Amino acid sequence: LIFGVGNGAGVTFGGIGSTYLYSNYGPRYPSLFSGCAAILGCFPMWFMLNYNFNSGNGNNGIDNGESRGSLLIFILISLLAGVLSGITGPIVKSTLQNVTLPQMRGQAFALLNTFDDFGRGLGPAFVAWMIENMGGRQKAFNIGVDGWIFCGILNGMLFWTVEKDEENVRSAVESMLIQHKDCISTGGFVEEESLEEKSSLHQDWSVKDNSVSILDILEVSRFT
């Protein structure tokens, strides 16, 4: 229950933190934030998996003050693990949307959900195999948490690629929007050379016109 509450708080914090980092430092830092959170989340998870709750003195540590202190520590660690585990989700989804062309986003999110569900289905079977072959549940779960490190590294590597990917998508959307507007104004398709010339003239188009409106992007998606 405590872990679930922390996870919900982590999802919210991840969204707010990602927005702040993107607005103030650019598109690279949300992915770095996501990767660091995934790796740091391993440590409270390992603590919970290896913590001996009944290690206190007297009555198995159930009725004394040390046990109550240990319970409080365990709750705080569980909450922290939940927060760190929830940060990655919203950042991954927003990053995927930003680096995918509008007409390709359905396929991209379909693949994301497919692999996500595949992991949920395969994960328990893989952990069950490790429990049987690696000497018990504790060792198996400790090894399973190592996957978060791999997840964090992959998210962190986006730091070097996401900015260029977003710029490519932005340029492609602007080119499609220019082509679409020209087709509407001329009643037909424009010549390729003319389109390239207009694209060069509109290199700073998004800056001059502040931004591409949501309606324009949706219209481009429908047209393509």
KEKE-3310 file (N, C-alpha, C; in steps of 0.2 Angstrom, whole numbers, plus 5000, padded with zeros to 4 digits):
npx = (5004:5009:5020:5013:5006:5017:5022:5011:5013:5026:5024:5016:5026:5036:5030:5028:5042:5048:5042:5047:5061:5061:5056:5065:5078:5079:5076:5084:5087:5076:5076:5088:5085:5075:5082:5092:5083:5078:5089:5093:5082:5084:5091:5083:5074:5082:5085:5073:5070:5080:5079:5078:5064:5061:5072:5074:5076:5070:5055:5054:5056:5044:5036:5043:5051:5061:5057:5046:5052:5060:5049:5044:5055:5056:5043:5046:5056:5050:5040:5049:5055:5044:5041:5053:5051:5040:5043:5049:5039:5029:5039:5045:5034:5030:5042:5043:5032:5036:5047:5041:5033:5017:5008:5013:5012:5002:5007:5019:5016:5008:5018:5025:5016:5014:5027:5028:5017:5022:5033:5027:5020:5030:5039:5035:5036:5050:5056:5050:5057:5070:5069:5068:5080:5090:5092:5081:5068:5073:5086:5082:5073:5082:5091:5082:5078:5090:5087:5082:5093:5098:5087:5088:5100:5098:5088:5095:5104:5097:5100:5110:5104:5090:5087:5091:5083:5070:5071:5072:5059:5051:5055:5051:5037:5034:5037:5028:5016:5018:5017:5004:4997:5000:4995:4981:4979:4983:4975:4980:4995:5011:5027:5042:5054:5049:5044:5055:5061:5052:5053:5066:5065:5056:5064:5065:5052:5044:5048:5045:5032:5028:5023:5018:5001:4990:4979:4983:4993:4986:4978:4988:4991:4979:4979:4990)
npy = (4994:5006:5008:5009:5021:5029:5027:5033:5046:5048:5047:5059:5068:5065:5070:5084:5088:5084:5093:5105:5104:5103:5115:5124:5120:5112:5098:5087:5085:5080:5066:5062:5064:5054:5043:5043:5042:5029:5021:5025:5021:5007:5005:5008:4998:4986:4987:4985:4972:4965:4968:4963:4962:4957:4958:4965:4968:4957:4949:4946:4958:4965:4972:4983:4999:5000:4992:4999:5010:5004:5000:5012:5017:5007:5010:5023:5020:5012:5021:5030:5021:5019:5031:5034:5024:5028:5039:5038:5033:5044:5052:5044:5042:5055:5059:5050:5054:5066:5064:5058:5057:5065:5056:5044:5041:5033:5020:5019:5021:5009:4999:5002:4999:4986:4980:4984:4976:4964:4963:4963:4951:4941:4944:4938:4924:4923:4927:4917:4906:4910:4909:4896:4891:4898:4898:4903:4915:4928:4930:4929:4940:4951:4950:4952:4966:4972:4974:4987:4995:4993:4999:5012:5016:5015:5025:5036:5037:5043:5057:5061:5060:5064:5078:5081:5072:5077:5090:5085:5080:5091:5099:5091:5091:5105:5106:5098:5105:5117:5112:5107:5119:5126:5117:5119:5132:5133:5123:5111:5100:5105:5110:5100:5107:5120:5118:5115:5127:5135:5129:5133:5146:5147:5143:5148:5148:5143:5151:5164:5164:5160:5147:5131:5128:5117:5113:5115:5105:5093:5094:5092:5079:5072:5075:5069)
npz = (5000:5004:4996:4984:4986:4986:4973:4965:4969:4964:4950:4948:4952:4943:4931:4934:4937:4924:4916:4921:4919:4905:4901:4906:4904:4892:4880:4884:4897:4905:4901:4907:4920:4922:4920:4930:4941:4940:4942:4955:4962:4964:4976:4988:4985:4986:4999:5006:5001:5008:5021:5038:5047:5059:5068:5080:5098:5111:5113:5099:5094:5092:5101:5106:5107:5098:5088:5083:5078:5068:5060:5056:5048:5038:5032:5027:5018:5009:5004:4997:4988:4980:4975:4967:4958:4951:4943:4930:4921:4915:4909:4899:4891:4887:4880:4870:4862:4858:4849:4839:4823:4820:4812:4815:4828:4834:4830:4837:4850:4851:4850:4862:4872:4869:4872:4885:4891:4887:4895:4908:4907:4905:4915:4928:4926:4923:4935:4943:4938:4941:4955:4957:4953:4958:4971:4980:4985:4989:4983:4970:4968:4971:4960:4950:4952:4947:4934:4933:4933:4920:4913:4918:4912:4898:4897:4901:4891:4881:4883:4874:4861:4860:4858:4845:4838:4841:4835:4822:4820:4822:4811:4801:4803:4801:4787:4782:4785:4778:4765:4765:4767:4755:4746:4749:4746:4732:4726:4723:4721:4725:4717:4720:4721:4723:4736:4743:4743:4749:4762:4766:4767:4777:4788:4801:4805:4815:4826:4822:4821:4833:4838:4832:4830:4839:4831:4818:4818:4820:4808:4799:4802:4798:4785:4780)
capx = (5000:5014:5024:5008:5005:5023:5022:5007:5017:5032:5021:5015:5032:5039:5027:5030:5049:5050:5040:5051:5067:5061:5055:5071:5085:5079:5073:5089:5087:5070:5078:5093:5082:5072:5087:5094:5078:5077:5095:5093:5076:5086:5094:5078:5071:5086:5084:5066:5071:5085:5078:5075:5060:5060:5078:5074:5077:5065:5048:5056:5056:5037:5033:5048:5052:5066:5053:5042:5057:5061:5043:5044:5061:5053:5038:5049:5060:5045:5038:5054:5055:5038:5042:5058:5049:5035:5046:5051:5034:5027:5044:5046:5028:5031:5048:5041:5027:5040:5051:5038:5029:5010:5005:5016:5012:4998:5011:5024:5013:5006:5024:5027:5012:5016:5033:5026:5013:5026:5037:5023:5018:5036:5043:5034:5039:5057:5057:5049:5063:5076:5068:5069:5087:5095:5092:5076:5065:5077:5091:5079:5071:5088:5093:5077:5079:5095:5084:5081:5099:5098:5082:5090:5106:5095:5085:5100:5108:5093:5103:5114:5100:5083:5087:5091:5077:5065:5072:5070:5052:5049:5056:5046:5030:5034:5037:5021:5011:5019:5015:4997:4994:5001:4990:4975:4979:4983:4971:4984:5001:5016:5033:5047:5059:5046:5043:5061:5063:5048:5056:5072:5063:5053:5068:5064:5045:5041:5050:5042:5024:5028:5022:5013:4995:4988:4974:4987:4997:4980:4976:4993:4991:4974:4981:4996)
capy = (5000:5012:5008:5011:5028:5032:5027:5038:5053:5048:5049:5066:5072:5065:5074:5091:5088:5084:5100:5111:5103:5104:5122:5128:5117:5109:5092:5082:5084:5075:5059:5061:5064:5048:5037:5043:5040:5022:5018:5026:5017:5001:5005:5007:4991:4981:4988:4982:4965:4962:4970:4959:4966:4954:4958:4969:4964:4956:4948:4946:4965:4967:4976:4988:5005:4999:4989:5004:5014:5000:5000:5019:5017:5003:5014:5028:5017:5009:5026:5032:5016:5020:5038:5034:5019:5031:5045:5036:5032:5049:5055:5040:5043:5062:5059:5046:5058:5072:5062:5054:5061:5064:5050:5038:5040:5027:5014:5020:5019:5002:4995:5003:4995:4979:4978:4984:4971:4958:4962:4961:4944:4937:4945:4933:4918:4924:4927:4910:4902:4911:4907:4888:4889:4902:4898:4906:4921:4934:4931:4930:4947:4955:4950:4956:4973:4974:4977:4994:4998:4993:5004:5019:5017:5017:5032:5041:5038:5048:5063:5063:5060:5067:5085:5081:5069:5082:5095:5082:5079:5098:5101:5087:5094:5112:5105:5095:5110:5122:5109:5107:5126:5127:5113:5122:5139:5132:5118:5105:5099:5110:5107:5099:5113:5126:5116:5116:5134:5138:5127:5137:5153:5147:5140:5151:5149:5142:5156:5170:5163:5158:5140:5127:5127:5110:5112:5114:5098:5088:5094:5089:5072:5070:5076:5064)
capz = (5000:5005:4989:4979:4987:4983:4965:4963:4970:4959:4943:4948:4953:4937:4926:4935:4936:4917:4913:4923:4916:4898:4900:4908:4902:4886:4880:4886:4905:4907:4901:4912:4927:4922:4920:4937:4946:4939:4945:4962:4964:4965:4982:4993:4984:4989:5007:5008:5000:5012:5028:5043:5051:5066:5071:5086:5104:5115:5110:5092:5091:5090:5106:5109:5104:5092:5082:5080:5074:5062:5056:5052:5043:5033:5028:5023:5013:5004:5001:4993:4982:4976:4972:4962:4953:4947:4939:4923:4916:4912:4905:4893:4886:4884:4876:4864:4858:4855:4844:4834:4819:4822:4809:4817:4835:4835:4830:4842:4857:4851:4852:4869:4876:4868:4876:4892:4893:4887:4901:4914:4907:4905:4921:4934:4924:4923:4942:4946:4936:4945:4962:4957:4951:4961:4979:4984:4982:4990:4978:4963:4968:4971:4953:4946:4953:4943:4927:4934:4931:4913:4911:4919:4907:4892:4898:4902:4884:4877:4884:4868:4855:4860:4856:4838:4836:4842:4830:4815:4820:4821:4804:4796:4804:4798:4780:4780:4786:4773:4759:4766:4766:4748:4742:4750:4742:4725:4724:4720:4724:4723:4714:4725:4721:4727:4743:4747:4743:4755:4768:4768:4769:4783:4793:4808:4805:4821:4830:4820:4822:4840:4838:4827:4834:4839:4826:4812:4818:4819:4801:4795:4803:4794:4778:4778)
cpx = (5004:5018:5019:5007:5011:5024:5017:5010:5022:5029:5020:5021:5036:5037:5029:5037:5051:5048:5044:5058:5067:5060:5061:5078:5085:5077:5078:5088:5082:5073:5084:5090:5078:5077:5090:5089:5077:5083:5095:5087:5078:5088:5088:5074:5075:5086:5078:5067:5075:5084:5075:5071:5060:5067:5079:5075:5071:5058:5049:5055:5049:5034:5037:5048:5057:5062:5049:5046:5059:5055:5043:5049:5058:5048:5041:5053:5055:5042:5043:5055:5050:5039:5047:5056:5044:5037:5047:5045:5031:5032:5045:5040:5029:5037:5046:5036:5031:5044:5048:5033:5021:5007:5008:5016:5008:5002:5016:5021:5010:5012:5026:5023:5013:5022:5032:5022:5017:5030:5033:5021:5025:5040:5042:5037:5046:5059:5056:5055:5069:5075:5069:5076:5092:5095:5087:5074:5069:5082:5088:5076:5076:5091:5088:5077:5085:5093:5083:5087:5100:5093:5085:5096:5103:5091:5090:5104:5104:5096:5106:5110:5094:5083:5087:5085:5071:5065:5070:5062:5049:5049:5052:5039:5029:5033:5031:5016:5012:5016:5007:4994:4995:4996:4983:4974:4979:4978:4974:4991:5006:5022:5038:5051:5056:5045:5049:5063:5059:5051:5062:5070:5059:5057:5066:5056:5042:5042:5046:5034:5023:5027:5017:5007:4993:4983:4978:4991:4991:4978:4981:4993:4985:4976:4986:4993)
cpy = (5006:5013:5011:5019:5032:5032:5032:5045:5053:5050:5056:5070:5071:5069:5082:5092:5089:5091:5105:5110:5105:5111:5126:5126:5113:5102:5086:5080:5079:5068:5057:5060:5057:5042:5037:5040:5032:5019:5019:5022:5010:5000:5004:5000:4986:4981:4984:4974:4961:4964:4965:4962:4964:4953:4962:4964:4963:4955:4948:4953:4968:4972:4982:4994:5004:4996:4994:5009:5011:5000:5007:5020:5013:5007:5019:5026:5015:5015:5029:5028:5017:5026:5037:5029:5023:5037:5043:5036:5038:5052:5051:5042:5050:5062:5055:5050:5064:5070:5058:5058:5060:5058:5044:5036:5034:5020:5014:5018:5012:4998:4996:4999:4988:4976:4979:4978:4964:4957:4960:4953:4939:4938:4940:4926:4918:4923:4920:4905:4903:4909:4899:4887:4893:4903:4902:4913:4928:4935:4933:4938:4952:4956:4954:4963:4976:4977:4984:4998:4999:4998:5011:5021:5019:5023:5037:5042:5042:5055:5066:5063:5063:5074:5085:5077:5073:5087:5092:5082:5086:5101:5098:5090:5101:5111:5103:5101:5115:5119:5109:5114:5128:5123:5116:5128:5138:5127:5112:5104:5103:5106:5105:5104:5119:5124:5117:5123:5137:5136:5131:5144:5153:5143:5142:5152:5149:5148:5162:5170:5160:5151:5137:5126:5119:5108:5111:5107:5093:5088:5091:5081:5069:5070:5070:5057)
cpz = (5000:4998:4984:4979:4984:4976:4962:4963:4965:4952:4943:4948:4946:4931:4927:4934:4929:4914:4915:4919:4908:4897:4901:4905:4895:4886:4883:4893:4908:4907:4906:4919:4927:4923:4927:4942:4946:4943:4953:4965:4966:4973:4988:4991:4987:4996:5009:5007:5005:5020:5032:5048:5058:5069:5077:5092:5108:5111:5102:5089:5090:5095:5109:5105:5097:5086:5079:5076:5068:5057:5052:5047:5037:5029:5024:5017:5007:5000:4996:4987:4977:4972:4966:4956:4948:4942:4932:4919:4912:4907:4899:4888:4883:4879:4869:4859:4855:4850:4839:4830:4820:4819:4811:4825:4838:4835:4835:4849:4857:4853:4859:4873:4875:4872:4883:4895:4892:4893:4907:4914:4908:4912:4927:4932:4924:4931:4945:4944:4940:4953:4962:4956:4954:4968:4983:4981:4983:4985:4971:4963:4967:4964:4949:4946:4949:4936:4927:4932:4924:4910:4912:4914:4901:4892:4898:4895:4880:4877:4877:4861:4855:4857:4848:4835:4836:4836:4823:4815:4819:4814:4799:4797:4800:4790:4778:4780:4780:4766:4759:4764:4759:4744:4743:4745:4734:4722:4721:4724:4721:4721:4720:4726:4725:4734:4747:4748:4749:4762:4771:4770:4775:4789:4800:4809:4811:4826:4829:4822:4829:4841:4833:4832:4834:4833:4819:4812:4817:4811:4797:4796:4799:4787:4775:4778)
residu = (LEU:ILE:PHE:GLY:VAL:GLY:ASN:GLY:ALA:GLY:VAL:THR:PHE:GLY:GLY:ILE:GLY:SER:THR:TYR:LEU:TYR:SER:ASN:TYR:GLY:PRO:ARG:TYR:PRO:SER:LEU:PHE:SER:GLY:CYS:ALA:ALA:ILE:LEU:GLY:CYS:PHE:PRO:MET:TRP:PHE:MET:LEU:ASN:TYR:ASN:PHE:ASN:SER:GLY:ASN:GLY:ASN:ASN:GLY:ILE:ASP:ASN:GLY:GLU:SER:ARG:GLY:SER:LEU:LEU:ILE:PHE:ILE:LEU:ILE:SER:LEU:LEU:ALA:GLY:VAL:LEU:SER:GLY:ILE:THR:GLY:PRO:ILE:VAL:LYS:SER:THR:LEU:GLN:ASN:VAL:THR:LEU:PRO:GLN:MET:ARG:GLY:GLN:ALA:PHE:ALA:LEU:LEU:ASN:THR:PHE:ASP:ASP:PHE:GLY:ARG:GLY:LEU:GLY:PRO:ALA:PHE:VAL:ALA:TRP:MET:ILE:GLU:ASN:MET:GLY:GLY:ARG:GLN:LYS:ALA:PHE:ASN:ILE:GLY:VAL:ASP:GLY:TRP:ILE:PHE:CYS:GLY:ILE:LEU:ASN:GLY:MET:LEU:PHE:TRP:THR:VAL:GLU:LYS:ASP:GLU:GLU:ASN:VAL:ARG:SER:ALA:VAL:GLU:SER:MET:LEU:ILE:GLN:HIS:LYS:ASP:CYS:ILE:SER:THR:GLY:GLY:PHE:VAL:GLU:GLU:GLU:SER:LEU:GLU:GLU:LYS:SER:SER:LEU:HIS:GLN:ASP:TRP:SER:VAL:LYS:ASP:ASN:SER:VAL:SER:ILE:LEU:ASP:ILE:LEU:GLU:VAL:SER:ARG:PHE:THR)
# end
